[in-house]
Amino acid sequence: MKYRLAREKDSKYTVDEHALGDGARAIRVVRANAKKWGVDPDKIGIIGFSAGGEVAALAGTNYDADDASSSDPFARVSSRPSYMVPMYGALRSPKLVVTKDTPPAFLVHADDDALSAEMPANFYVKMKKAGVPCELHIYATGGHGFGMLERPLPVTQWPVRLMEWMRTTKFLR
């Protein structure tokens, strides 16, 4: 996958076009190869951290259906993720339009992150209003970019919570 960073100094790329396009293409590549790779095509999600979290949310709210007549084999499959996990992303794009067809989401953020925890909270409210399953975890501390680092903080348990959510929602056995 080619991932073009839109907010790097002198970058000519945009989040809404290039980064989103890269995320959608990644979903399509996995879905198109699902049988060969032993992956369930109905359980392909997207996770992103920070800028990638924004891309994950955009991919979950701005996907398109397959184009069966396309000569591109990847365009013949949908770019809609089955679920999305936008980790501490800047969820403020006007393109983040939630509908009843938006895939379920698992949201994680730290309250002491410089990016306001109001963004995932507001996104959660939009998801609930649309009737889309969503789970939100806002930890008191963790800062930005906590990833999967082992530290003596509750935020380090987010992967366990994600696995529980994935089992509950049947995305994982």
Residue frames relative to the residue before (quaternion, step in Angstrom):
aa qw qx qy qz dx dy dz
M 1.0000 0.0000 0.0000 0.0000 0.00 0.00 0.00
K 0.2762 -0.7207 0.6118 0.1734 3.51 -1.07 0.76
Y 0.0632 -0.7936 0.6052 0.0076 3.56 -0.74 1.04
R 0.1497 -0.8128 0.5615 0.0399 3.53 -0.46 1.22
L 0.3180 -0.7678 0.5307 0.1665 3.55 -0.65 1.14
A 0.3071 -0.8109 0.4814 0.1283 3.51 -0.53 1.23
R 0.7735 0.3766 -0.2030 0.4677 3.58 0.98 -0.64
E 0.3835 0.6963 -0.5028 0.3395 3.57 1.20 0.46
K 0.6369 -0.5259 0.3951 0.4020 3.56 -1.18 0.55
D 0.8545 0.0966 -0.1252 0.4948 3.57 -0.95 1.00
S 0.3803 0.7271 -0.4929 0.2893 3.60 1.19 0.33
K 0.2980 -0.7508 0.5634 0.1733 3.55 -1.04 0.80
Y 0.5577 0.6263 -0.3673 0.4023 3.55 1.33 -0.01
T 0.2433 -0.7460 0.5988 0.1601 3.53 -1.28 0.50
V 0.5687 -0.5840 0.4522 0.3620 3.55 -1.20 0.54
D 0.7184 0.4926 -0.2621 0.4154 3.56 0.76 -1.09
E 0.7470 0.3425 -0.2241 0.5239 3.60 1.11 -0.48
H 0.8018 0.3467 -0.1832 0.4508 3.58 0.41 -1.20
A 0.6994 0.4473 -0.2868 0.4781 3.61 0.74 -0.99
L 0.6370 0.5063 -0.3211 0.4845 3.60 0.99 -0.80
G 0.6429 0.5265 -0.3177 0.4568 3.59 0.95 -0.84
D 0.6427 0.5146 -0.3165 0.4711 3.58 1.03 -0.79
G 0.6548 0.5082 -0.3097 0.4658 3.60 0.98 -0.83
A 0.6558 0.5059 -0.3049 0.4701 3.57 0.95 -0.89
R 0.6479 0.5185 -0.3192 0.4578 3.57 0.98 -0.82
A 0.6275 0.5387 -0.3357 0.4508 3.60 1.00 -0.80
I 0.6430 0.5120 -0.3197 0.4713 3.59 0.96 -0.87
R 0.6653 0.5121 -0.2987 0.4537 3.57 0.94 -0.91
V 0.6401 0.5271 -0.3297 0.4513 3.59 0.96 -0.85
V 0.6690 0.4806 -0.3035 0.4789 3.59 0.90 -0.90
R 0.6724 0.4947 -0.3108 0.4544 3.60 0.85 -0.90
A 0.6605 0.5097 -0.3130 0.4538 3.61 0.94 -0.84
N 0.7445 0.3686 -0.1996 0.5197 3.59 1.14 -0.63
A 0.3118 0.8078 -0.4669 0.1795 3.59 1.29 0.06
K 0.6769 0.4850 -0.3139 0.4561 3.60 0.77 -0.92
K 0.6738 0.5054 -0.2890 0.4549 3.57 0.86 -0.99
W 0.7463 0.4003 -0.2043 0.4910 3.58 1.02 -0.82
G 0.4671 -0.7017 0.4285 0.3253 3.61 1.27 0.00
V 0.4637 0.6586 -0.4386 0.3986 3.54 1.12 0.77
D 0.4363 -0.6638 0.5366 0.2846 3.58 -1.05 0.76
P 0.3845 -0.7602 0.4700 0.2309 3.65 -0.48 1.11
D 0.6610 0.4911 -0.3075 0.4768 3.59 1.26 -0.29
K 0.7169 0.3894 -0.2414 0.5254 3.59 1.28 0.09
I 0.3834 0.7035 -0.4967 0.3337 3.54 0.95 0.93
G 0.0565 -0.8215 0.5670 -0.0216 3.53 -0.52 1.23
I 0.2995 -0.7197 0.5890 0.2131 3.51 -1.35 -0.02
I 0.0563 -0.7654 0.6410 0.0109 3.52 -1.00 0.94
G 0.0531 0.7891 -0.6102 0.0465 3.54 -1.03 0.77
F 0.2767 -0.7599 0.5732 0.1322 3.53 -1.15 0.73
S 0.8364 0.0564 -0.0892 0.5379 3.57 -0.93 0.99
A 0.8168 0.0434 -0.0110 0.5752 3.64 -0.50 -1.11
G 0.6371 0.5223 -0.3162 0.4704 3.58 1.10 -0.70
G 0.5823 0.5704 -0.3637 0.4509 3.58 1.21 -0.50
E 0.6241 0.5137 -0.3255 0.4906 3.53 1.07 -0.75
V 0.6467 0.5128 -0.3152 0.4685 3.59 0.98 -0.85
A 0.6345 0.5281 -0.3357 0.4538 3.61 0.95 -0.82
A 0.6759 0.4793 -0.2946 0.4760 3.60 0.92 -0.87
L 0.6362 0.5140 -0.3278 0.4729 3.59 1.01 -0.75
A 0.6456 0.5181 -0.3234 0.4585 3.59 0.98 -0.82
G 0.6895 0.4849 -0.2741 0.4629 3.57 1.08 -0.72
T 0.7497 0.3564 -0.2076 0.5175 3.57 1.20 -0.36
N 0.7624 0.2929 -0.1623 0.5538 3.62 1.27 -0.15
Y 0.2855 0.7616 -0.5229 0.2551 3.57 0.76 1.04
D 0.1933 -0.7620 0.5927 0.1749 3.53 -1.28 0.11
A 0.5920 -0.5906 0.4317 0.3381 3.50 -1.28 0.51
D 0.6604 -0.4927 0.3786 0.4216 3.52 -1.30 0.08
D 0.2518 -0.7158 0.6290 0.1688 3.53 -1.30 0.48
A 0.2593 -0.8313 0.4748 0.1276 3.56 0.17 1.34
S 0.6999 0.4694 -0.2787 0.4607 3.60 1.10 -0.54
S 0.4724 0.6988 -0.4343 0.3160 3.62 1.23 -0.09
S 0.4503 -0.6625 0.5258 0.2861 3.56 -1.16 0.62
D 0.5989 0.5320 -0.3503 0.4854 3.59 1.28 -0.32
P 0.3881 -0.7533 0.4696 0.2476 3.63 -0.45 1.12
F 0.6403 0.5222 -0.3372 0.4512 3.61 1.10 -0.53
A 0.6328 0.5278 -0.3321 0.4591 3.59 1.11 -0.57
R 0.5924 0.5919 -0.3559 0.4148 3.58 1.27 -0.29
V 0.6988 0.3756 -0.2673 0.5469 3.59 1.28 0.03
S 0.6000 -0.5993 0.4077 0.3385 3.55 -1.18 0.62
S 0.3646 -0.7148 0.5534 0.2235 3.55 -1.17 0.63
R 0.4510 0.6916 -0.4590 0.3280 3.61 1.25 0.08
P 0.3248 -0.7250 0.5653 0.2219 3.59 -0.74 0.99
S 0.5320 -0.6225 0.4670 0.3338 3.56 -1.18 0.56
Y 0.7652 -0.0527 0.0419 0.6403 3.54 1.25 -0.61
M 0.2059 -0.7781 0.5798 0.1267 3.56 -1.25 0.33
V 0.1213 -0.7656 0.6300 0.0473 3.51 -1.19 0.73
P 0.0001 0.8164 -0.5768 0.0286 3.60 0.09 1.25
M 0.1725 -0.8243 0.5368 0.0513 3.56 -0.12 1.36
Y 0.8489 -0.2073 0.0758 0.4803 3.54 -0.79 1.15
G 0.2787 0.7715 -0.5120 0.2550 3.52 0.86 1.07
A 0.5247 -0.5932 0.5050 0.3431 3.51 -1.33 0.34
L 0.0427 -0.8381 0.5432 -0.0263 3.56 0.09 1.31
R 0.3903 0.7406 -0.4535 0.3059 3.54 0.58 1.18
S 0.4323 0.7106 -0.4648 0.3036 3.61 1.22 -0.02
P 0.4878 -0.6513 0.4888 0.3146 3.58 -1.00 0.74
K 0.5938 0.5750 -0.3608 0.4320 3.60 1.25 -0.26
L 0.5514 0.5955 -0.4041 0.4220 3.62 1.25 -0.07
V 0.1452 0.7942 -0.5629 0.1771 3.53 0.40 1.30
V 0.2068 -0.7986 0.5599 0.0774 3.55 -0.57 1.21
T 0.0323 -0.7713 0.6356 -0.0026 3.54 -0.99 0.96
K 0.7024 -0.4430 0.3332 0.4465 3.57 -1.26 0.04
D 0.6825 0.4836 -0.2743 0.4744 3.61 1.23 -0.41
T 0.4203 0.6853 -0.4781 0.3537 3.58 1.28 0.07
P 0.4717 -0.6842 0.4638 0.3071 3.61 -0.91 0.80
P 0.6407 -0.5228 0.3930 0.4022 3.60 -1.20 0.46
A 0.1615 -0.8013 0.5719 0.0692 3.55 -1.19 0.58
F 0.1822 -0.7115 0.6689 0.1145 3.48 -1.34 0.58
L 0.0877 -0.8315 0.5483 -0.0160 3.57 -0.52 1.23
V 0.0028 -0.7859 0.6178 -0.0279 3.57 -0.95 0.92
H 0.1047 0.7774 -0.6079 0.1232 3.55 -0.95 0.95
A 0.3099 -0.7070 0.5921 0.2313 3.58 -1.25 0.34
D 0.5110 -0.6769 0.4409 0.2938 3.56 -0.91 0.92
D 0.7062 0.4313 -0.2701 0.4922 3.60 1.13 -0.54
D 0.3695 0.6993 -0.5044 0.3464 3.59 1.23 0.46
A 0.5281 -0.6264 0.4663 0.3337 3.59 -1.03 0.74
L 0.6214 0.4500 -0.3355 0.5466 3.58 1.21 -0.47
S 0.4887 -0.7166 0.4157 0.2736 3.55 -0.56 1.14
A 0.4620 -0.6747 0.5144 0.2583 3.55 -1.03 0.88
E 0.4776 0.6579 -0.4438 0.3769 3.58 1.26 -0.07
M 0.5941 0.5953 -0.3719 0.3928 3.60 1.07 -0.66
P 0.7162 0.3906 -0.2924 0.4989 3.66 0.69 -0.84
A 0.5957 0.5574 -0.3712 0.4434 3.60 1.10 -0.59
N 0.6668 0.4867 -0.2957 0.4806 3.59 0.95 -0.86
F 0.6300 0.5249 -0.3286 0.4686 3.58 1.04 -0.78
Y 0.6127 0.5472 -0.3295 0.4654 3.58 1.04 -0.81
V 0.6558 0.5071 -0.3102 0.4654 3.59 0.90 -0.90
K 0.6371 0.5164 -0.3285 0.4685 3.62 0.97 -0.82
M 0.6453 0.5225 -0.3173 0.4582 3.58 0.97 -0.88
K 0.6739 0.4964 -0.2958 0.4604 3.59 0.87 -0.94
K 0.6465 0.5203 -0.3198 0.4573 3.60 0.98 -0.82
A 0.6920 0.4490 -0.2679 0.4977 3.59 1.12 -0.65
G 0.4863 -0.6854 0.4194 0.3432 3.59 1.28 -0.11
V 0.4711 0.6673 -0.4378 0.3756 3.57 1.20 0.52
P 0.4913 -0.6632 0.4712 0.3112 3.62 -0.84 0.91
C 0.1208 0.7811 -0.5972 0.1366 3.53 -0.91 0.99
E 0.0999 -0.7670 0.6306 0.0644 3.54 -1.11 0.71
L 0.1323 -0.8071 0.5751 0.0187 3.56 -0.92 0.99
H 0.0255 -0.7700 0.6375 -0.0065 3.55 -0.97 0.96
I 0.0106 0.7622 -0.6468 0.0263 3.56 -0.71 1.11
Y 0.1890 -0.7934 0.5751 0.0635 3.54 -0.52 1.26
A 0.5877 -0.6113 0.4009 0.3467 3.58 -1.04 0.76
T 0.8151 0.0614 -0.0080 0.5760 3.59 0.90 -0.88
G 0.3241 0.7198 -0.5703 0.2272 3.50 -1.25 0.56
G 0.2996 -0.7771 0.4996 0.2380 3.55 1.22 -0.50
H 0.6089 -0.5126 0.4377 0.4182 3.52 -1.26 -0.50
G 0.8101 0.2696 -0.2018 0.4799 3.54 -1.00 0.79
F 0.2771 0.7957 -0.5046 0.1885 3.60 1.08 0.55
G 0.1713 -0.8452 0.4968 0.0970 3.59 1.20 -0.37
M 0.6960 -0.4228 0.3463 0.4658 3.54 -0.84 -1.01
L 0.2683 0.7869 -0.5100 0.2208 3.57 1.18 0.54
E 0.3805 -0.6939 0.5633 0.2375 3.55 -1.03 0.83
R 0.1843 0.7477 -0.6151 0.1691 3.54 -0.64 1.16
P 0.5434 -0.6261 0.4309 0.3563 3.61 -1.11 0.42
L 0.4644 0.6449 -0.4632 0.3924 3.58 0.72 1.13
P 0.5865 -0.5925 0.4161 0.3630 3.61 -1.04 0.65
V 0.5783 0.6156 -0.3780 0.3792 3.62 1.08 -0.67
T 0.5997 0.5825 -0.3691 0.4060 3.60 1.12 -0.53
Q 0.6183 0.5533 -0.3411 0.4418 3.59 1.25 -0.18
W 0.3902 0.7479 -0.4778 0.2453 3.60 1.20 0.00
P 0.6306 0.5233 -0.3860 0.4237 3.71 0.89 -0.60
V 0.6090 0.5363 -0.3473 0.4699 3.59 1.11 -0.67
R 0.6508 0.5052 -0.3116 0.4734 3.60 0.94 -0.88
L 0.6380 0.5241 -0.3287 0.4584 3.59 0.99 -0.82
M 0.6493 0.5079 -0.3209 0.4664 3.61 0.90 -0.85
E 0.6320 0.5203 -0.3290 0.4709 3.60 1.00 -0.81
W 0.6563 0.5096 -0.3041 0.4659 3.57 0.93 -0.92
M 0.6704 0.5040 -0.3018 0.4532 3.57 0.92 -0.91
R 0.6353 0.4993 -0.3311 0.4873 3.60 1.08 -0.62
T 0.6574 0.5223 -0.3034 0.4504 3.58 0.93 -0.92
T 0.7382 0.4002 -0.2180 0.4975 3.58 1.00 -0.84
K 0.4776 -0.7148 0.3928 0.3267 3.58 1.36 0.12
F 0.4204 0.6759 -0.4972 0.3452 3.60 1.11 0.55
L 0.7614 0.1943 -0.1020 0.6101 3.54 1.31 -0.34
R 0.4029 -0.7007 0.5298 0.2570 3.56 -1.05 0.73
